[in-house]
């Protein structure tokens, strides 16, 4: 039985946690070290001043703990999820152990989450990105022993499951604000779509549109929203200033169908590699098609439920993080 040293957050509902669960389900012994136990967290101007002043202390404590726990645990594999708080020299020391040191990178850019990821990139023996465009963009960042691969997100069996709840929400969106998402949802409000939005960083948009946005939901509360919604919107992040492209799929691409939610997803070529449009999910391009499909599927319950059931079957047969883990391990072998 192999031992895995996992560096990432371990709370219920996190994407990191989905990997930890999949590893344990596959009978790996897993030791986790989460940066959240070492780094300051809070809000407001006073916190930001405090954080800038003492943040380096917490970085040092976390990296020190990573190396100390590593010596005690003696793993066969090292998994790092995102790795934004690991010093490059820490990753280099991990890579000297002659065991696979694997980075799972879930975001659009390695340059938007602090200075460490891009400098550490070359030291990982294997990198699995959830963004297909990274295969080209990051090829020159690989060290001589590194291998860069594409591995999409997946769902967590513990979290994203069918709760068989009454459909009390007409249309919902769960996610962090971005300019594109704000524009799409503003148009729905103008067209009097009955909408509920949950997520972070929506305060300015909320004031401008005079629309209440509820706090982000995670874990079971997130699954509850999916299962309570007649239509679950999946909108894609357009990418930040340091990204060469935006998302073509996201973690919600798999979370929603796995919970037997009807998903109306922004159309992309990559998406259609995983689900069949019109049979397992529905798609849109542009505000007009989005409005038309929301109105159609709110009125056509049987069609909506049939598509949701087909999406649930496809997701549960192919698109869990446990499926992704199996592919990753087969690759390593």
C-alpha positions as CSV (number, residue, x, y, z in Angstrom):
1,X,0.0,0.0,0.0
2,X,1.5,3.3,-1.1
3,X,1.9,6.4,1.0
4,X,1.0,9.9,-0.5
5,X,2.1,13.2,0.8
6,X,-0.5,15.7,-0.2
7,X,0.1,19.5,0.0
8,X,-3.2,21.3,-0.3
9,X,-6.3,22.3,1.6
10,X,-8.3,19.4,3.0
11,X,-11.7,20.9,3.8
12,X,-14.9,19.2,2.6
13,X,-16.0,20.5,-0.8
14,X,-12.6,21.8,-2.0
15,X,-11.1,20.6,-5.3
16,X,-8.0,19.6,-3.3
17,X,-10.2,17.6,-1.0
18,X,-11.7,15.7,-3.9
19,X,-8.2,14.4,-4.7
20,X,-7.5,13.5,-1.1
21,X,-10.8,11.6,-1.0
22,X,-10.1,9.8,-4.3
23,X,-6.7,8.7,-3.1
24,X,-8.1,7.3,0.2
25,X,-10.8,5.5,-1.7
26,X,-8.1,3.9,-3.8
27,X,-6.4,2.6,-0.6
28,X,-3.6,5.1,-0.5
29,X,-2.3,6.2,2.9
30,X,-2.5,10.0,2.8
31,X,-0.8,12.6,4.9
32,X,-1.9,16.2,4.3
33,X,-0.3,19.5,5.1
34,X,-2.6,22.5,4.4
35,X,-1.2,26.0,4.1
36,X,-4.4,27.3,5.7
37,X,-3.2,26.1,9.1
38,X,-0.2,28.4,8.8
39,X,-1.2,31.5,6.8
40,X,-3.2,34.4,8.1
41,X,-6.8,34.8,6.9
42,X,-9.1,37.7,7.3
43,X,-10.7,40.8,5.8
44,X,-10.4,44.6,5.9
45,X,-7.6,47.1,5.6
46,X,-6.1,46.4,9.0
47,X,-5.7,42.7,8.0
48,X,-4.1,43.6,4.7
49,X,-1.5,45.7,6.4
50,X,-0.9,43.0,9.0
51,X,-0.7,40.4,6.3
52,X,1.9,42.2,4.2
53,X,4.0,42.8,7.3
54,X,4.1,39.2,8.6
55,X,3.2,37.1,5.6
56,X,6.9,36.1,5.1
57,X,6.9,34.6,8.6
58,X,4.0,32.4,7.7
59,X,5.5,31.3,4.4
60,X,8.6,30.2,6.3
61,X,6.6,28.3,8.9
62,X,4.6,26.5,6.3
63,X,7.6,25.5,4.2
64,X,9.5,24.4,7.3
65,X,6.5,22.2,8.3
66,X,6.3,20.7,4.8
67,X,9.9,19.5,5.0
68,X,9.7,18.3,8.6
69,X,6.5,16.3,8.1
70,X,8.0,14.9,4.9
71,X,10.9,13.4,6.8
72,X,8.6,11.7,9.3
73,X,6.1,10.4,6.8
74,X,8.5,8.9,4.1
75,X,6.0,8.9,1.2
76,X,6.1,7.0,-2.1
77,X,4.4,9.9,-4.0
78,X,4.1,13.6,-3.5
79,X,1.0,15.5,-4.7
80,X,0.9,19.3,-4.7
81,X,-2.4,21.1,-5.5
82,X,-1.6,24.5,-7.0
83,X,1.4,25.1,-4.8
84,X,1.2,28.9,-4.6
85,X,2.9,29.0,-1.1
86,X,5.7,26.6,-1.7
87,X,9.2,28.2,-2.0
88,X,11.0,27.1,-5.2
89,X,13.8,25.8,-3.0
90,X,11.3,23.6,-1.1
91,X,10.0,22.1,-4.3
92,X,13.6,21.5,-5.5
93,X,14.3,19.6,-2.3
94,X,11.1,17.5,-2.8
95,X,12.3,16.7,-6.3
96,X,15.6,15.3,-5.1
97,X,13.9,12.4,-3.3
98,X,13.8,10.2,-6.5
99,X,10.0,9.8,-6.1
100,X,7.3,11.3,-8.3
101,X,6.6,15.0,-7.3
102,X,3.3,15.8,-9.0
103,X,1.8,19.3,-9.4
104,X,-1.9,19.5,-10.1
105,X,-2.6,23.0,-11.4
106,X,-6.2,24.1,-11.6
107,X,-6.1,27.8,-12.8
108,X,-5.6,29.7,-16.0
109,X,-2.2,31.2,-15.2
110,X,0.8,30.3,-13.2
111,X,1.7,34.0,-13.0
112,X,-1.4,35.3,-11.2
113,X,-1.1,33.6,-7.8
114,X,2.1,35.0,-6.3
115,X,5.8,34.7,-7.4
116,X,6.5,31.1,-6.4
117,X,4.5,28.9,-8.8
118,X,6.3,30.0,-12.0
119,X,9.7,29.7,-10.4
120,X,9.0,26.2,-8.9
121,X,7.4,24.8,-12.1
122,X,10.6,23.3,-13.5
123,X,11.3,21.2,-10.4
124,X,8.2,19.0,-10.5
125,X,8.7,15.6,-12.1
126,X,5.1,15.7,-13.5
127,X,2.7,18.5,-14.0
128,X,-1.0,17.9,-14.7
129,X,-2.9,21.0,-15.7
130,X,-6.7,21.4,-16.0
131,X,-6.2,23.8,-18.9
132,X,-5.4,22.3,-22.3
133,X,-3.8,25.5,-23.6
134,X,-1.1,25.1,-21.0
135,X,0.4,22.3,-23.0
136,X,1.7,24.8,-25.5
137,X,2.1,27.9,-23.2
138,X,4.2,26.2,-20.5
139,X,6.3,23.8,-22.6
140,X,9.3,26.1,-22.2
141,X,8.9,26.1,-18.4
142,X,9.6,22.4,-18.0
143,X,12.8,21.2,-16.5
144,X,14.6,18.4,-18.3
145,X,12.9,15.7,-16.3
146,X,9.4,17.3,-16.2
147,X,6.4,16.0,-18.0
148,X,3.5,18.3,-18.8
149,X,0.0,16.7,-19.2
150,X,-3.6,17.8,-19.5
151,X,-6.1,16.4,-16.9
152,X,-9.5,18.0,-16.6
153,X,-11.3,18.7,-13.3
154,X,-13.7,16.1,-12.0
155,X,-16.4,15.8,-9.3
156,X,-16.1,14.5,-5.7
157,X,-18.3,11.4,-4.9
158,X,-18.9,12.6,-1.4
159,X,-20.1,16.1,-2.4
160,X,-21.6,16.2,-5.9
161,X,-24.5,13.7,-5.7
162,X,-28.2,13.7,-6.3
163,X,-30.1,14.8,-3.2
164,X,-33.5,14.5,-4.8
165,X,-34.7,17.9,-3.7
166,X,-37.8,19.9,-4.8
167,X,-36.9,22.4,-7.5
168,X,-37.4,25.7,-5.6
169,X,-35.0,27.8,-7.6
170,X,-35.8,28.7,-11.2
171,X,-32.3,29.5,-12.5
172,X,-29.0,29.7,-10.5
173,X,-25.4,30.6,-10.9
174,X,-22.7,29.7,-8.4
175,X,-19.2,31.2,-8.9
176,X,-16.8,34.1,-8.5
177,X,-17.4,37.4,-10.2
178,X,-15.7,38.2,-13.5
179,X,-16.5,40.9,-16.0
180,X,-18.0,38.5,-18.6
181,X,-20.1,36.7,-16.0
182,X,-21.4,40.0,-14.7
183,X,-22.4,41.1,-18.2
184,X,-24.3,37.9,-18.9
185,X,-26.2,37.9,-15.6
186,X,-27.0,41.7,-15.9
187,X,-28.7,40.9,-19.2
188,X,-30.8,38.1,-17.6
189,X,-31.9,40.5,-14.9
190,X,-32.9,43.1,-17.5
191,X,-35.0,40.5,-19.2
192,X,-36.7,39.6,-15.9
193,X,-35.3,36.1,-15.5
194,X,-36.0,34.7,-12.0
195,X,-32.3,34.3,-10.9
196,X,-30.3,33.5,-7.8
197,X,-26.6,34.1,-7.7
198,X,-24.1,32.8,-5.1
199,X,-20.4,33.6,-4.9
200,X,-17.5,35.9,-4.0
201,X,-16.5,39.4,-5.2
202,X,-19.9,40.4,-6.5
203,X,-20.4,43.4,-4.2
204,X,-19.8,46.2,-6.8
205,X,-21.9,44.4,-9.4
206,X,-24.6,43.8,-6.8
207,X,-24.9,47.5,-6.0
208,X,-24.8,48.6,-9.6
209,X,-27.5,46.1,-10.6
210,X,-29.5,46.5,-7.3
211,X,-29.5,42.7,-7.1
212,X,-28.8,40.6,-4.0
213,X,-26.0,38.1,-4.3
214,X,-25.8,35.5,-1.6
215,X,-22.5,34.2,-0.1
216,X,-20.6,31.5,-1.8
217,X,-21.7,28.0,-0.9
218,X,-19.4,24.9,-0.5
219,X,-19.8,21.2,0.2
220,X,-23.3,20.1,0.9
221,X,-24.8,23.6,0.6
222,X,-23.4,23.8,-3.0
223,X,-24.9,20.4,-3.8
224,X,-28.1,21.6,-2.3
225,X,-28.3,24.6,-4.7
226,X,-27.6,22.4,-7.7
227,X,-30.3,19.9,-6.8
228,X,-32.8,22.6,-6.0
229,X,-32.3,24.5,-9.3
230,X,-34.4,23.9,-12.4
231,X,-31.5,25.4,-14.4
232,X,-27.9,25.6,-13.4
233,X,-25.8,28.0,-15.4
234,X,-22.2,27.2,-16.1
235,X,-20.4,30.4,-17.1
236,X,-16.7,30.5,-18.0
237,X,-13.9,32.7,-16.6
238,X,-12.5,34.8,-19.5
239,X,-9.0,34.8,-18.0
240,X,-6.9,37.5,-16.3
241,X,-4.4,39.9,-17.6
242,X,-1.6,37.2,-17.4
243,X,-3.6,34.4,-19.0
244,X,-3.3,33.6,-22.7
245,X,-6.8,32.1,-22.8
246,X,-9.9,31.7,-20.6
247,X,-11.6,28.6,-19.4
248,X,-13.1,26.2,-21.9
249,X,-14.4,23.9,-19.1
250,X,-14.3,24.3,-15.3
251,X,-14.9,22.2,-12.2
252,X,-18.6,23.1,-12.3
253,X,-18.7,21.4,-15.8
254,X,-18.6,18.1,-13.9
255,X,-20.1,19.1,-10.5
256,X,-23.5,20.0,-11.9
257,X,-24.2,16.8,-13.9
258,X,-22.8,14.6,-11.2
259,X,-25.4,16.0,-8.8
260,X,-28.1,15.3,-11.5
261,X,-28.5,19.0,-12.1
262,X,-29.7,20.3,-15.5
263,X,-26.7,22.3,-16.8
264,X,-26.9,25.1,-19.3
265,X,-23.2,25.7,-20.2
266,X,-21.4,28.3,-22.2
267,X,-20.5,26.4,-25.4
268,X,-16.9,25.4,-26.1
269,X,-15.3,22.9,-28.4
270,X,-13.6,21.2,-25.5
271,X,-16.8,20.8,-23.5
272,X,-18.3,18.6,-26.2
273,X,-15.5,16.1,-25.7
274,X,-17.1,15.3,-22.3
275,X,-20.9,15.7,-22.8
276,X,-23.3,15.5,-25.7
277,X,-25.2,18.8,-26.3
278,X,-28.9,18.4,-26.3
279,X,-28.8,14.9,-24.8
280,X,-26.7,15.2,-21.6
281,X,-26.3,19.0,-21.2
282,X,-27.5,22.1,-23.0
283,X,-25.2,24.9,-24.3
284,X,-25.4,28.5,-25.4
285,X,-23.5,31.1,-27.3
286,X,-24.5,34.7,-26.6
287,X,-27.3,36.3,-24.7
288,X,-30.1,35.6,-27.2
289,X,-29.6,31.9,-27.2
290,X,-29.2,31.8,-23.4
291,X,-32.5,33.6,-22.9
292,X,-34.3,31.4,-25.4
293,X,-33.0,28.2,-23.8
294,X,-33.8,29.3,-20.2
295,X,-37.4,30.1,-21.2
296,X,-37.7,26.9,-23.2
297,X,-36.4,24.6,-20.4
298,X,-38.3,26.3,-17.6
299,X,-41.5,25.4,-19.6
300,X,-40.4,21.9,-20.6
301,X,-39.9,19.9,-17.4
302,X,-39.7,16.5,-19.1
303,X,-37.0,17.5,-21.5
304,X,-35.0,19.1,-18.8
305,X,-35.2,16.1,-16.5
306,X,-34.3,13.7,-19.2
307,X,-31.2,15.7,-20.1
308,X,-30.2,16.0,-16.4
309,X,-30.5,12.2,-15.9
310,X,-28.4,11.5,-19.0
311,X,-25.8,13.9,-17.8
312,X,-25.8,12.3,-14.4
313,X,-25.1,8.9,-16.0
314,X,-22.3,10.2,-18.2
315,X,-20.6,12.1,-15.3
316,X,-20.8,9.2,-12.9
317,X,-19.4,6.7,-15.4
318,X,-16.5,8.9,-16.6
319,X,-15.9,12.2,-14.9
320,X,-15.1,11.8,-11.2
321,X,-11.8,12.8,-9.7
322,X,-11.4,9.1,-9.0
323,X,-11.5,8.5,-12.7
324,X,-8.9,11.2,-13.2
325,X,-6.7,9.6,-10.5
326,X,-6.9,6.3,-12.2
327,X,-5.7,7.9,-15.5
328,X,-2.8,9.7,-13.7
329,X,-1.6,6.6,-11.9
330,X,-1.8,4.6,-15.2
331,X,0.4,7.3,-16.8
332,X,2.9,7.2,-14.0
333,X,3.1,3.4,-14.3
